[in-house]
Every structure is written in C-alpha cells, then in structure tokens.
Amino acid sequence: MNSVYSQLPGTKARAVLLPLIFAVLAASLSAGRQATQAPRVLGTVQAINGKSLTVLSDSGTASTITIEDATKLLQIEPGKTDLKEAAPFSLTDLQPGDRVLVRGVLADDGKTLRAASLVAMKKAAISEKQNKERGEWQRGVGGLVKSIDPGVQTIVLATNGLSGNKEVALHLSKDTVLRRYAPDSTRFDAAKVAPLSAVQVGDQLRARGSRHADGAGFEAAEIVSGTFRNIAGTVTDVRGNTIVIQDLASKFPVTVKISAESQMRKLPLQFAERLAARLKGQSGETSAPQNAGQSQPSDQTAVGASNRAGGGDLQQMLTRMPAATLADLQKGDAVMVVATQGTEKDSPTVVTLLAGVEPILRASPKGGQDMILSPWTLGGGEPSAN
C-alpha cells in the first residue's frame, strides 16, 4: 500500500487524485463550448487579498487570479466529478490551502487570469477524504498476484500472515481504479492509471475496498500494483548511499541505493526468532533465546504483539518495527530488500529494507523473503499521502 499506504496512496495522494477529479470537471465546464479552450489554472490557493488570489500549481508555478462580480463560484466535495453535485459558495468561504480549478481570460497584462468560473475543494474536506482512504488502504489487502482472469475481472492474490499464507480473490468492477507504479519509483503520485492487462503474475499489489465475510473474497475499489526486485542476502559493503549485498539466490553481489523514500526497519531479535519458528512449522511458543533478557522494552512489545496477533497482518506489524539507518548496517548483516528493477545505467533503488533477519533466512531463505512481500513493500500499508 510514509508506507498504501507511511509511503498510499505522497502532494502524493493529492497530486494524483485531485488533478484527475478536476480533469473531469474541466471537461464538464467545456462541454458544449467551441474548440478554443479558455485559459485555466489548477492548484492550491496560497494567498487571498480581497478579490485577488495567488494560486500555486502542482508544478510550482504561481498565478494571480482576479474574481469578478460575474465569476461563477462553485464548491464540490472531493471524489465528486459531476458539476450537478456542486453548490454555489461565497468568496469569503475560500481559504488558503483550498484546491481550485479556475477558467477565464487573460487580463491586458497577459499574466493575470480574470476568472469566469472557479470550482473549489475545501482543504478540510480533502484532508478528511485522504484520512478516510488511508484507513481503507490500511484495512485493505495486499500480496503477490497469483493469477488473473480478465473474463470475470478477478485477480487471485497470495497474502501472508503469522499463521501462514492464504489466497484472496479480488473482484473488480467497472468503477475499480487500477494504478501502476512507475518502473523506478513507488511514489503513489507517480502511479498511473493502467488497464488490467498491465498487471502481471508475480506483481506486488495492494487494494482497498470491502472484504467478504469469509475472508476469501474482496471487492476492490482501487488497486495499485508494480513489478519489483526481491533480494535476500548479506551486506558486504556500505558506501555513501549504496549497499552491496551478496544475493543468496544468484550468488552474485548486487548494489542497491538508498533514497529519501526508502523504508528501513530492523527486527528485534525475539520477533525474528518467533517468525523463524513459524517458518519451520513450529508453534512459535518456544523458549526465549538465551540473550532475551537483553532485549529492550520495544522488543518485548513486538513479541507480545506477535503472540496476540496469531493469524494477523504481519505487514501492519512490520510498519511498527524500529527504524534503521545506513549507519546501523554492518558487513555481514543479513537483510531482505525489495527494490525497483533498476536500469543498465542506474542501480536498483531500495523500496524497503528489513534488517535483523538472520534467524528467518536460516529457517527458510525463500520463505522468509516471501513473508515481507505484500502491503509493507508498497509503502507500509498504504500509499503515502502528505
């Protein structure tokens, strides 16, 4: 799903959601008009001085807007795309932070836009909708695409939990929004609307919507998917913002780079031991390791959470693990990494890195790697939003 989410959905959800909505509104405004399009400005209100507005576009361009007596002022709720659902409002209700779509004509100075119409979305309403959707992403479902049936618009997802893996059938409708991460990023604002044919078996995917009572089905309102590279191995070098990992699968060294968006977590030893025990098919209720007495309170909390969760969402728990930095990594440390594919000219970029996984890789290198491939790798539970 910084986490669909932490990184669902950020400028992120806003930068994707609102331009799409306003694009539909713009089409409604221009319906029935001649082909010549009136100048328009789409962005966020920065300042209001009487009947003059400063609007900053998502690309960073500031525009001056003048409101006239004949300007048509409409307010619409986020998510709505039909102007029939918009309501008139007063200029005094407009505030900095509100999103607006303005159409009009250029003034004689060639810079100021004299507004013929202004459609606004209130900042508070946008925030409320984003918070609601963030919760939906967190309560959603994520995992690896196992199969796709375009005929019945269904995607079978292999998910995981502390009690083992299971499958969930995602049911798509004509209203389901499908997004695709860019090859070199997991920024939600870089994810583009894409057809079902873009989704591939083995992709990582997260969906928000409603879960069936039996837990085996899920009605998807929106999904985001992507193809990523999975690496498990030991650190052989750390230099600058790059890490060299000896990949257990290929037996070759792989260089990955850390970006500002990369998520890094470190498992407390006891938590890693519990997960390793489950991978071995044990109950996980084994006696604590000899050095358990040296664990910090956060370790004990994590272990307790794993016991209480039973078959809960492992990915949600991973988002609460202690953060790690490059300075925490030492030569010989075992790590699991999800990264972009990279190119011939550019190394893969780390999406998520999980350290402290030695017990898991000893128990099952491949199985351990699969355990972290799902929502957490797509932004810690939801696409990010600012």
Secondary structure, 3 states (H helix, E strand, C coil): CCCCCCCCCCCCHHHHHHHHHHHHHHHHHHCCCCCCCCCEEEEEEEEEECCEEEEECCCCCEEEEEEEEEEEEEECCCCCCCHHHCEECCHHHCCCCCEEEEEEEECCCCCCEEEEEEEEECHHHHHHHHHHHHHHHHCCEEEEEEEEECCCCEEEEEEEECCEEEEEEEECCCCCEEEECCCCCCCHHHCEECCHHHCCCCCEEEEEEEECCCCCEEEEEEEEEECCEEEEEEEEEEECCEEEEEECCCCCEEEEECCCCCEEEECCHHHHHHHHHHHCCCCCCCCCCHHHHHCCHHHHHHHHHHHHHCCCCHHHHHCCCCECCHHHCCCCCEEEEEECCCCCCCCCEEEEEEECCHHHHHHCHHHHHHHCCCHHHHCCCCCCCC
